[in-house]
Amino acid sequence: MSDIEKTLSNLSLQEKIRLLSGFDFWHTAALPHHQIPKIRFSDGRNGIQGTRFFAGVPQPVSPVARH
C-alpha cells in the first residue's frame, strides 16, 4: 500500500468531503494533522493566472463559437 493510499484510508468521510469542497475559491482544504497542505488551483484556459489579477502578463483572448 502506498503512502497516499494509507493516508486516504485514515481519513474520515467528513475529511474526504472537505478535500472535495475546498477552502476558498482557489484552494483545497488543508488537513495538517494528516500532513495534507492546501493546494492552489488556477483556471488555465487563458494561461495560468494565479490569484493576482492586476499587473499580470497580457494574454490573447479568442471568442469560441459553439454549435
Contacts in CASP RR format, 6 or more apart in sequence:
PFRMAT RR
TARGET T0000
AUTHOR 0000-0000-0000
METHOD contacts of the structure
MODEL  1
MSDIEKTLSNLSLQEKIRLLSGFDFWHTAALPHHQIPKIRFSDGRNGIQG
TRFFAGVPQPVSPVARH
1 9 0 8 1.000
7 34 0 8 1.000
7 35 0 8 1.000
7 36 0 8 1.000
8 16 0 8 1.000
10 34 0 8 1.000
11 19 0 8 1.000
11 31 0 8 1.000
11 34 0 8 1.000
15 31 0 8 1.000
15 34 0 8 1.000
18 29 0 8 1.000
18 31 0 8 1.000
19 28 0 8 1.000
19 29 0 8 1.000
19 31 0 8 1.000
19 36 0 8 1.000
21 29 0 8 1.000
22 28 0 8 1.000
22 29 0 8 1.000
23 29 0 8 1.000
23 30 0 8 1.000
23 38 0 8 1.000
26 40 0 8 1.000
26 41 0 8 1.000
26 42 0 8 1.000
26 50 0 8 1.000
26 51 0 8 1.000
27 38 0 8 1.000
27 39 0 8 1.000
27 40 0 8 1.000
27 41 0 8 1.000
28 38 0 8 1.000
28 39 0 8 1.000
28 41 0 8 1.000
29 38 0 8 1.000
30 36 0 8 1.000
30 37 0 8 1.000
30 38 0 8 1.000
40 50 0 8 1.000
40 51 0 8 1.000
42 48 0 8 1.000
42 49 0 8 1.000
42 50 0 8 1.000
42 51 0 8 1.000
43 49 0 8 1.000
46 59 0 8 1.000
46 61 0 8 1.000
47 59 0 8 1.000
49 56 0 8 1.000
49 59 0 8 1.000
END
